[in-house]
C-alpha cells in the first residue's frame, strides 16, 4: 500500500527537499555561496530547536541532508566516516551529469528497523476456549500462557493461518512495508536490522521508496543539473508522459501545464504519447514477424522495470522481450532528429526511467529524467504564480497523438493498442493477450509463460500497480487518475495510431544498429 493521494509528512518533506534544491539551483551561485545554500536547506525544512518528528532535531536534519544529496544526484555518506554534506557538490554542479549507481538508496539512520516478517498476538486476544489459532498452527508454535495465546517465534513459519481463524482479529501478520512492496524480493535486513537492497535483484521501480512510512528510501535526481542547463541557456524540451493527467490540479489544462513548463525554463513541450503511437505500430509488426514462427510468445518493452526483471530473473526469456524502442526513446530520438543541438528531459511517473536513460545506447537521446513529484518541486521552487500564467490558445494542445497512445499510461493499454492494430491489419487473426501489474504478478506471468501456458500470446507487464499512473514518481491517487485518463483518451484528435502525423519518422528512428534496450 502506497501513500499517493495522501499528503503525509514524508511526502511533504520530500516535496520541500525538491523545492529547496530547485531554489538553490535557480540562484545560480557557485563555490562557497553554493555550499552555504546547501547547508542551509535542512534548517529551512526543519526549523526550530526541538525535534517534532523523531524527537531529535539533529537526526531529523541529518536525514534531510541525505535526501538533499540524493535529490542532487550525489551519493549518501558513510555513517562511520566524517564527510561534509557539500562533499561532491562541485562535481554535481554541471548540466551534463548522469546518474551514478545505485539509483535507489536506503538512508540507514532513517530506517525504523522494521521486522522482515512477524506474526504476533495483540492485546485483543480474549483467551477464548476454542483457541482455533492453536489448532491450525502446523508447527505447534502457539501455546496457552496466562490466559492468552503466545507464539514461539523460533517455531513460527509466518504462514498466517492463525490470524485468519482468530474470531477477534487479535493476531496480526506484518511485514516490512518496503519489502512487501518489492516484487523482486530485493530487500532484506543488514546486520543491524536496517533495510538493505540487493542491487543484483533491484530493477529501480521505486515502489519501496513510496511505501516506506519513515521516508528512509530515496532515489537520485537531476533537478540541480537540469536547472544548470536552464541557467546556461540550453534549449531543453520537456517530454511529458501521458500519465501527467490528474497530477497537477492547479495545472488542469494542457495549455496551463505547457505555460508552466515554459516558465520554469523549458524551450518547448511534447507529449510522449506520440512515441507511444510509433511503438504501437512497430511492436505490432514485431509480433507478426516473431510469433509463433520464431518465438513462442512476445512481451512488450515499454516498462523498463518489467523488461529488466524479465531479463535478470528469466534470462532464457530475454529474446521474447520486444526490441521496439520505448515511447520515451522514440519521442526523444524524434525530437533530436528535428533539433540536433537541443537536449531532452523526460518527465514522467517512473523511477526506472532514470535507469533506462542512463544506459549507453539511450543517454545520447535522453539527457534528463524527472518524476512528476520532482517537477512539482521545481514549479514551487521557481515561485510561479499559476493564476497569472498566460496560455497561448494556439499551443494549448501538447501533441497530436491517438487515444491508444495516451492509453499506454495504464495497465492493459499497451497490449490492447498493439492487439487492436494487429486485428485491424488481419481481421481474421486471433490475438491473445495477458497482462500483469506489479512485479510480483509480472514474475508469475513469466513463470507461466516459461511453462508454455501463454504460447502465441502477447504479454504486457507493468512494474507498478495500475501501470504508469501508479508509478513511484506520481502524486495523485491512481484510481482517480485512471478516471481522468479515460476522459483524456476520449478527447484525443484520433483513435488509430497510424493516423499520427509522425508515423513517417519510424524508419529513420530505428536505423541505429547499436541500439538495444
C-alpha positions in Angstrom: 0.0 0.0 0.0 1.4 3.4 -1.0 0.6 6.9 0.1 -0.2 8.5 -3.2 -3.0 10.9 -2.9 -2.5 11.3 0.9 -0.4 14.4 1.9 1.7 12.7 4.6 4.6 14.2 6.5 7.0 12.1 4.5 5.6 13.4 1.2 5.7 17.0 2.5 9.4 16.7 3.4 10.2 15.0 0.1 8.5 17.8 -1.8 10.2 20.5 0.3 13.6 18.9 -0.5 12.9 19.1 -4.2 11.7 22.7 -3.9 14.7 23.9 -1.9 17.1 22.2 -4.3 15.4 23.9 -7.2 15.6 27.3 -5.5 19.3 26.7 -4.8 19.8 25.8 -8.5 17.9 28.9 -9.8 20.1 31.1 -7.5 22.9 30.1 -9.9 25.7 30.5 -7.5 29.0 28.6 -7.2 31.7 27.9 -4.7 31.2 28.9 -1.1 27.9 30.6 -1.9 26.5 27.3 -3.2 27.9 25.4 -0.2 26.2 27.9 2.1 22.8 27.5 0.4 23.1 23.7 0.5 24.0 23.7 4.3 21.0 26.0 4.9 18.4 23.7 3.4 18.0 21.3 6.4 17.4 24.3 8.7 14.8 25.7 6.3 12.9 22.4 6.2 13.4 21.5 9.9 13.3 24.9 11.8 13.5 25.5 15.5 15.3 23.9 18.4 13.3 20.8 19.2 12.6 17.7 17.1 8.9 17.2 16.2 9.1 14.1 14.0 11.7 11.8 15.6 12.2 13.9 18.8 15.8 14.6 17.8 16.2 17.6 15.6 19.8 16.8 14.8 18.7 13.4 13.4 15.9 15.0 11.5 18.2 17.4 9.8 20.8 14.7 9.1 18.2 12.7 7.3 17.1 15.8 5.3 20.8 16.3 4.4 20.9 12.9 2.8 17.7 13.5 1.0 19.1 16.7 -0.4 22.3 14.9 -1.6 20.3 12.3 -3.4 18.0 14.9 -5.0 21.1 16.5 -6.4 22.4 13.2 -7.7 25.0 12.8 -5.0 25.7 9.5 -3.1 24.7 9.0 0.5 27.6 9.3 3.0 29.0 6.5 5.1 28.0 6.7 8.7 31.4 5.7 10.0 33.3 8.4 8.2 33.3 12.2 8.6 32.1 13.8 5.3 30.6 17.2 4.8 27.1 17.5 3.4 28.5 19.6 0.5 31.1 16.9 -0.4 31.0 16.4 -4.2 28.8 19.4 -4.9 31.2 20.9 -7.3 31.1 17.8 -9.4 27.3 17.8 -9.4 27.1 21.5 -10.4 27.1 20.7 -14.1 24.3 20.2 -16.6 25.9 17.1 -18.1 25.9 14.7 -15.2 24.1 11.3 -15.4 23.1 9.1 -12.6 25.8 7.2 -10.7 24.6 3.8 -9.4 22.9 2.9 -7.2 19.8 4.8 -8.2 17.6 3.8 -5.2 19.2 4.2 -1.8 18.4 3.4 1.9 19.2 6.2 4.3 20.4 3.9 7.1 19.8 6.1 10.1 16.3 6.9 8.9 15.3 3.3 8.8 13.0 2.1 11.6 14.5 -1.4 11.5 11.1 -3.0 10.9 10.9 -6.8 11.3 11.0 -8.6 8.0 8.0 -10.7 8.8 6.2 -11.2 12.1 3.1 -12.9 13.3 2.1 -11.6 16.8 -0.7 -11.9 19.3 -2.1 -8.5 20.2 -3.8 -7.3 23.3 -7.2 -8.0 21.6 -6.7 -11.7 22.5 -9.7 -12.8 24.6 -8.3 -16.1 25.7 -11.2 -18.0 24.1 -11.8 -21.6 25.0 -11.9 -22.7 21.3 -8.4 -21.3 20.7 -8.5 -22.2 16.9 -5.2 -20.5 16.5 -3.5 -23.3 18.3 -5.4 -26.0 16.4 -4.5 -24.8 12.9 -0.8 -24.0 13.6 1.2 -26.5 11.5 4.3 -26.2 13.7 2.6 -26.1 17.1 4.2 -22.7 17.7 1.2 -21.4 19.7 0.8 -22.2 23.4 -1.6 -21.1 26.2 0.1 -18.9 28.8 -1.5 -16.7 31.5 -4.9 -16.9 29.9 -3.9 -15.9 26.3 -2.2 -17.3 23.2 1.6 -16.9 22.8 3.6 -17.5 19.7 7.0 -19.0 19.8 8.9 -17.0 17.1 11.5 -19.7 16.8 8.9 -22.2 15.6 6.6 -19.9 13.7 6.9 -20.1 9.9 4.9 -16.9 9.4 2.2 -18.7 7.4 -0.6 -16.6 9.0 -3.1 -19.3 9.3 -3.7 -18.4 13.0 -4.5 -14.8 12.0 -7.2 -16.0 9.5 -9.1 -18.1 12.1 -8.9 -15.8 15.1 -12.5 -14.6 15.8 -11.3 -11.4 17.4 -8.7 -10.5 14.7 -6.3 -10.5 17.6 -3.4 -12.0 15.7 -1.5 -9.7 13.4 0.7 -10.6 10.5 3.0 -7.8 9.4 5.9 -7.4 7.0 8.4 -4.6 6.5 6.5 -2.2 4.2 9.4 -1.7 1.7 10.0 -5.4 1.4 6.3 -6.1 1.0 6.2 -3.6 -1.9 9.2 -5.1 -3.6 8.1 -7.6 -6.2 11.7 -8.7 -6.8 12.5 -9.8 -3.2 15.4 -7.4 -3.3 15.1 -6.0 0.3 16.4 -7.7 3.4 17.9 -6.7 6.7 21.5 -5.9 7.3 23.4 -6.9 10.4 21.8 -4.1 12.4 18.3 -4.9 11.3 18.1 -2.0 8.8 16.7 -2.3 5.3 19.3 -3.2 2.7 18.8 -3.5 -1.1 20.2 -6.4 -3.1 21.1 -4.5 -6.3 21.6 -7.7 -8.3 17.8 -8.1 -8.0 16.6 -4.4 -7.8 15.1 -3.0 -11.0 14.6 0.5 -9.6 10.8 0.5 -9.8 10.8 2.7 -6.7 7.8 1.1 -5.0 9.9 0.6 -1.9 10.5 4.3 -1.5 6.8 5.3 -1.8 5.8 2.6 0.7 8.3 3.3 3.5 6.4 5.2 6.2 9.6 6.6 7.6 10.9 8.1 4.3 14.1 6.1 4.7 14.4 5.2 1.0 15.0 7.7 -1.8 16.2 7.8 -5.4 18.7 10.1 -7.0 17.5 13.1 -9.0 18.7 15.5 -11.7 16.8 18.7 -10.6 20.0 20.5 -9.9 21.7 19.5 -13.2 18.5 20.3 -15.3 18.3 23.9 -13.9 22.1 24.3 -14.5 21.1 23.7 -18.1 18.4 26.3 -18.0 20.9 28.8 -16.4 23.4 28.4 -19.2 20.8 28.8 -21.9 20.5 25.3 -23.2 17.5 24.6 -25.4 15.7 21.8 -23.5 12.5 20.1 -24.5 10.1 18.7 -21.9 8.9 15.2 -23.0 5.8 14.6 -20.8 4.4 11.1 -20.3 0.5 10.9 -20.7 0.2 9.8 -17.0 0.6 13.6 -16.2 -3.3 13.7 -16.1 -4.6 14.5 -12.6 -1.1 15.0 -11.2 -1.2 18.8 -11.0 -4.7 20.1 -10.0 -3.6 23.7 -10.4 -2.4 22.9 -14.0 -5.5 21.0 -15.0 -5.5 22.0 -18.7 -2.7 21.0 -21.1 -2.3 24.7 -22.0 -1.7 25.7 -18.4 0.8 22.9 -18.0 2.7 23.9 -21.1 2.8 27.5 -20.0 4.2 26.5 -16.6 6.9 24.3 -18.1 8.0 27.1 -20.4 8.0 29.5 -17.5 10.4 27.3 -15.5 12.8 27.2 -18.4 11.8 24.6 -21.0 12.1 25.6 -24.7 9.0 23.6 -25.7 6.8 20.7 -24.5 5.9 17.4 -26.3 3.7 14.6 -25.1 5.3 11.2 -25.2 2.1 9.7 -26.5 3.4 10.5 -30.0 6.2 8.0 -29.3 3.6 5.5 -28.0 1.8 5.6 -31.3 5.1 4.7 -33.1 5.7 2.0 -30.5 2.3 0.5 -31.1 2.8 0.1 -34.9 6.4 -1.2 -34.5 5.5 -3.7 -31.8 2.6 -4.9 -33.9 5.0 -5.6 -36.8 7.4 -7.3 -34.4 4.7 -9.6 -33.1 3.6 -10.6 -36.6 7.2 -11.4 -37.6 8.2 -13.3 -34.5 5.2 -15.2 -33.1 4.7 -18.1 -33.5 7.4 -18.8 -36.1 10.5 -17.6 -34.2 9.1 -17.1 -30.7 6.5 -18.9 -28.6 5.3 -15.5 -27.3 6.3 -11.9 -27.2 6.4 -9.5 -24.3 6.1 -5.7 -24.5 9.1 -3.5 -23.9 7.6 -0.2 -22.6 8.1 -0.6 -18.9 11.9 -0.7 -18.0 11.3 -2.3 -14.6 9.3 -5.1 -16.3 11.8 -5.7 -19.1 14.8 -5.6 -16.7 13.1 -8.0 -14.4 12.4 -10.4 -17.3 16.0 -10.3 -18.4 17.5 -10.7 -15.0 15.1 -13.2 -13.4 14.4 -15.1 -16.6 17.5 -14.7 -18.8 16.3 -17.5 -21.2 13.3 -15.4 -22.0 15.2 -12.2 -22.8 14.8 -12.9 -26.5 11.0 -12.8 -26.0 11.1 -9.1 -24.9 10.2 -6.9 -27.9 13.1 -4.9 -29.3 10.8 -2.0 -30.0 12.1 1.3 -28.5 10.1 2.6 -25.6 7.8 5.7 -26.2 10.3 7.8 -24.3 13.2 6.9 -26.6 11.1 7.1 -29.7 10.0 10.6 -28.8 13.4 11.8 -27.7 15.1 10.5 -30.8 12.5 12.1 -33.0 12.9 15.5 -31.4 16.7 15.2 -31.6 16.4 14.4 -35.3 14.4 17.7 -35.7 16.6 19.8 -33.4 20.1 18.0 -33.1 21.6 20.5 -30.7 18.7 20.5 -28.3 18.5 18.5 -25.1 15.7 16.3 -23.9 14.1 15.9 -20.5 11.6 13.1 -19.9 9.0 13.9 -17.2 7.0 11.0 -16.0 5.8 8.8 -13.3 8.7 6.4 -13.1 11.9 6.0 -11.2 13.0 3.2 -13.5 13.0 5.6 -16.5 16.1 7.2 -14.8 17.9 3.9 -15.1 16.8 3.4 -18.7 18.0 6.9 -19.6 21.5 6.2 -18.2 22.1 3.2 -20.5 24.8 3.6 -23.0 22.5 3.4 -26.1 19.9 5.8 -24.6 21.8 8.5 -22.9 22.6 10.3 -26.2 18.8 10.7 -26.7 17.6 11.4 -23.2 19.6 13.9 -21.2 17.4 14.3 -18.1 14.7 12.4 -16.3 12.3 14.0 -13.8 9.4 12.5 -11.9 6.1 14.4 -11.6 6.8 14.9 -7.9 10.2 16.4 -8.7 8.6 18.7 -11.3 6.1 19.9 -8.7 9.0 20.8 -6.5 10.7 22.7 -9.3 7.5 24.7 -10.0 7.3 25.6 -6.4 11.0 26.5 -6.3 10.5 28.8 -9.2 7.8 30.6 -7.2 5.4 30.7 -10.2 2.1 32.4 -9.7 -0.1 29.8 -11.5 -3.0 32.2 -11.8 -1.0 34.7 -13.8 0.3 32.3 -16.4 -0.8 33.2 -19.9 -1.9 30.4 -22.1 -1.4 30.6 -25.8 -4.6 29.0 -27.1 -2.8 28.3 -30.4 -0.4 26.0 -28.5 -2.8 24.6 -25.9 -2.6 21.0 -27.1 0.6 19.1 -26.2 0.6 16.9 -29.3 -1.3 15.1 -32.0 -1.5 11.6 -30.5 -4.1 8.9 -30.6 -6.3 7.7 -27.8 -4.4 4.4 -27.9 -1.1 6.2 -27.4 -2.4 8.1 -24.4 -3.8 4.8 -23.0 -0.2 3.5 -22.6 -0.3 5.1 -19.1 -2.5 2.4 -17.6 -2.3 -1.3 -17.2 -3.5 -3.1 -20.3 -3.1 -0.1 -22.5 0.0 -1.2 -24.4 -1.2 -4.7 -25.2 -4.7 -3.6 -26.2 -3.2 -0.9 -28.5 -0.9 -3.4 -30.2 -3.6 -6.2 -30.4 -6.1 -3.8 -31.9 -3.6 -2.7 -34.6 -2.9 -6.3 -35.5 -6.6 -7.1 -35.7 -7.1 -4.1 -38.0 -4.4 -5.4 -40.3 -5.6 -9.1 -40.0 -9.3 -9.1 -39.1 -9.4 -12.9 -39.0 -6.5 -13.3 -36.7 -7.0 -14.0 -33.0 -4.5 -12.0 -30.9 -4.4 -13.4 -27.4 -3.1 -11.1 -24.7 -2.3 -11.4 -21.0 -1.2 -8.6 -18.7 0.1 -8.1 -15.2 0.7 -5.1 -12.9 3.1 -5.1 -10.1 6.4 -7.0 -10.3 5.3 -9.9 -8.2 2.4 -10.7 -10.6 4.7 -10.0 -13.5 7.0 -12.7 -12.3 4.1 -15.1 -12.0 3.1 -14.2 -15.6 6.5 -15.0 -16.9 6.7 -18.3 -14.9 3.5 -19.4 -16.6 4.9 -18.3 -20.0 8.1 -20.2 -19.4 6.0 -23.3 -18.7 4.3 -22.9 -22.0 0.9 -21.6 -20.7 1.0 -18.5 -22.9 2.3 -19.8 -26.3 1.1 -17.5 -29.1 0.3 -14.6 -26.6 1.3 -11.0 -26.4 2.3 -10.4 -22.8 2.2 -7.0 -21.2 3.9 -6.3 -17.9 3.9 -3.1 -15.8 6.1 -2.8 -12.8 3.7 -0.6 -10.8 0.1 -1.2 -9.6 -2.3 0.2 -12.2 0.5 0.8 -14.6 2.3 4.1 -15.1 -0.4 6.0 -13.3 0.7 4.2 -10.1 4.4 4.8 -10.6 6.7 5.8 -7.8 7.0 9.4 -9.2 3.3 10.2 -9.3 1.5 12.4 -6.8 -2.2 11.6 -7.2 -4.4 8.6 -6.3 -4.0 6.2 -9.2 -7.8 5.2 -9.1 -8.8 8.8 -9.7 -6.1 9.3 -12.3 -7.5 6.4 -14.3 -10.9 8.1 -14.5 -9.3 11.3 -15.7 -7.1 9.5 -18.1 -10.0 7.7 -19.8 -11.6 11.1 -20.3 -8.4 12.4 -21.8 -8.3 9.5 -24.2 -11.8 10.3 -25.4 -10.6 13.9 -26.2 -7.8 12.6 -28.5 -7.9 14.0 -32.1 -7.9 10.5 -33.5 -8.1 6.9 -32.3 -5.8 5.0 -34.7 -2.0 5.3 -34.0 -1.3 5.0 -37.8 -3.0 8.4 -38.2 -0.2 10.0 -36.3 1.5 12.8 -38.4 4.8 11.4 -37.1 4.4 7.9 -38.4 6.7 8.6 -41.4 9.6 9.1 -38.9 9.6 5.5 -37.7 12.1 4.0 -40.2 14.5 6.9 -39.6 14.4 6.5 -35.8 15.2 2.8 -35.9 18.3 2.9 -38.1 20.8 2.7 -35.3 22.3 -0.8 -35.4 23.9 -0.4 -32.0 20.6 0.3 -30.2 19.5 -2.1 -27.6 17.1 -1.9 -24.6 
